[in-house]
Amino acid sequence: MNVIIIEDEKPAARRLNRMLGDLNINVHTMLHSVQEAITWFNTNKHPDLIFLDIQLSDGLSFEIFDVISIKSSIIFTTAYDEYALKAFKLNSIDYLLKPIDDEELEAAVIKYKEQTPQKQQIQVDFEDIKKLLVNPMDRTYKRRFTARVGQHLKIFSVEDIECFYSENKGTYLHTNDNRNYLIDTTLEALDEELNPQQFFRVSRKFYININAIKDIISYTNSRLQIKLNSFNEQEVIVARERVKDFKAWLE
């Protein structure tokens, strides 16, 4: 059985590797980021089974499957909330909530092994899962954000925000009146909070508001450059692996 681990926290990956070794399962490869995984899948035979974390160091692991068509079985190793876990449970072999329990790991492996060759292996439909996570019909999204200004809290409607961006380990929002404010969150947390019809994550560093786009320009390496109405602190570039989804988002 060919097994790989995709996990950005190296101590957690090593621990899972040891636990699988105790079950006489040899891990072929341990990968730690979206880009590392994409490169590996492009040049290697795909494994029978993937132990897959959701939040990697450079984005969500779903981005791997936007680029690579993978038919491997999946066991999630995740700290996602209960709602997301239930969604995964419908389609994946199993999920393991961190910190991983020895007995639950063994049960998940047994479940995988009990699949007979005659049975069609259950594969994860990543697009459906993404829709469950970010765009269910009954989902509500944040309409306001706050930023501390001196001793005061300032409130911003999402309609007044051109973009969110990360810089020097901080997360900022940029407003229509060309001001920047440090906010107490991360871009990863915004994945769950922003309406995907209005905001799109063009790269690891930027979320942009569709209503703030002034121009879209072809850029090097099949990327796109976005000009926003007032933001000019740094270039806003659509990552190459996100260009296809970005164009679909614009339609």
N, C-alpha and C positions, 0 to 999 in steps of 0.2 A: 504494500500500500504506500503510495507516494503522498506525503503529507507536507504542507508548508504552514507557517505561522506568519500572519501579517499583523504586526503590533508595534506601535511607536515607542512604548515604554519598554526599554531593553530588559530591565529587571523582571518585568511581568512576562516578557517573551521567554527569558531563560527559565523562569519558574515553570511555565507551561511546558516547555521543552523537557524539563526534568520529570514532570508529572506524566507526560506521555511516555517517556522512557521507562517509567515504572510499570506502564501497561504494555511494554514491549513494542512500542511504536517509535520508529526512528523518524525524526523530522528532517526532511531533505534540505529545507532552506528557511531562514527567518528574515523577513522583510520588514522595514520600519517606516515607510512613507509611501504616499501615492505614486510619486515619480519613480521611486526605486522599484515598486511593484510593476508599474507599466513597462519599464525597461526589462525587467526579468521575464515577464510573460511574453514579451516580444521575441525573446531569444531562447526560451526553454519550453519543454513539454509541460503542458498544464497538469497539475496534480489531481489525484483522486479526491482529496479532501483538503479544504482550507479552513483553518481556524482564524477568524476574521474579526478584528476590532473595527469599530465604526469611526471614531474620531482619531485620525492620524495626525502626525506633526504638521503636514502641509495641506490638510483638508479632509473631507469625508471620504471614506473608502469607496463609496458609490462612484466616485469620479473615475476609479480604475475601470469600472464596467461601462462607463460612457465611451471609453477608448478601446478596450479589449473585450472581445466576445469570449466569455469563459463558461465552460460547461461543468466545472468542478462542483462537487457537493460542498455545502457551507455549514459550519458550526460557528455561530456568533459568540464572541467573547466581548461583552459590552457592559457599560455602566449606564445605558440609556434607561429612560423612565419606563414604567410599567405599560403604558399605552403602546409605546413603540415595540416593546418586547412581545406583546400579544400579536402585533402585526407580523413580526418576524416568525412567530411560532406557527403561523398558518402556512408558511412556504418553505422554511429552512429545515434542515435535519434537526437542529435543536439550537438553543441559546444557553450560554453560561454567564451568569451574572458574577461580575468581579466583586470580591476576590473569589477565584474559582475553587469550588469544593471538590475533593478527590472523588467522592461517590458520584456526584453529578457529572463529572468529566467521564468517569468510567461508563455511566449509563448512556451518555451521548455517543460514545464510541461504539458501544454495543448496538445501539439503535442504528448507527451507520452500517455496521457489519452485518446486521440482520437483513439488510436490503439484498434481495436475491438478484442475480444478473438478469433474470427474466422480467423483473419489475422495472418499470421506467422510473429512474431516480427523480425524486422531487427536486426541481431546481427553483432557485429564488428568482422571481420576476422583479428585478431591481427598480424598474420604472414604476411598477405598482407600489412598491414599498416607499419610494421617494414621494409618490403622491400621498400616501397615507401619512407620511411624516410632515410634509410641508404644505399640502394643499387639500385636505379633506373639506367637504362642503360645509361642515358645521364648525370649522375651525375659526377662532377669532384671533386677531393679531394686535400687537401693541399699536396704539394710536398716538401715544405721547412718550417722550423721553425727557429725563431731567439731567441737568448738569449743575454742579456746584460752582458758583461764582462768588468768591470770597466767603462770607457767612450766609449767603443766600442760595436758594435752589431756583434755577431758571427752568421753565417748562417749554418744550418744543413739540409742536404737532408734526407728525411725519410729513405732512404736506409742505412744511417749511424746511425740510432737510434735503439737501442735494445729494449727499453721500455720507457714508461712514468709512473711516479708514484707520489703519493701525500705523503707528510710528513710535519708535523708541519704546516698545513694549506697552504703549498706551493705546486706547481706542478713542477716536474723536468723531464728532459729527460736524458737518459743514452745512451752514444754513444758506438760504437764498439771499440773505443780505451780506454774504461774504465774510462770515465769522466762523471761527473754529472753537469747539468746546470739548474738553476732556470729559468722557463719561465712564461710569463704573460698570463696564461690561467687557465682553470680548466679541470678536467677529463670529466666533463659533457659537456663542450664545444667541447672536442675532439670527442664526439659521432657523431657530425655532420661533422667533419673535416678529420677523418682518413678513409682510404680505408678499409672496413671490410674484404676484401680478404687478406689483409696484416697484419692488427692489430686486436687483440681481447681483450676485457676487461674481464679479468679473475676474477676480484673482484672489490670492491669499490676503491681499492688503486692502481691497476695496469692495464695498457694496454701493451701487449707484441707484438713484431714483430715475425711473424712465422719463418722468416729466422734466428732468433737469438736463437731459441730453441736448446739446447744441449742435454737435457734429460728430460724425464717425468717419475715421480716416484709415485707409489701409496702412499697415505697419509691417516691419520686418518679420520674417519667419512665420508668415501666414497669420499674424496677429492683427488686432485692431486697436487703434487709439481712439479714446473717447474724449471729446471736448464737452465739458459741462458749462452751464451758464456763467458761473462765477469762480468755481474752484480752479486755482492755478498753483497750488502749493507744490505739486509734483505731477508727473505724467500718469494718466489713468489708462492702463493697457489691459485689454482682454487677453487672458492667457490662451495660448494656442489650443489647449485641450478643452477650453470652454467656449470657443468661438461658435461652434455648431449650435450649442444650447442657447447661446446669447442671441443668435439670429432668429432662432425659433421663438424666443421670449419676446422679441420685438414685433412678431406678427400678430 
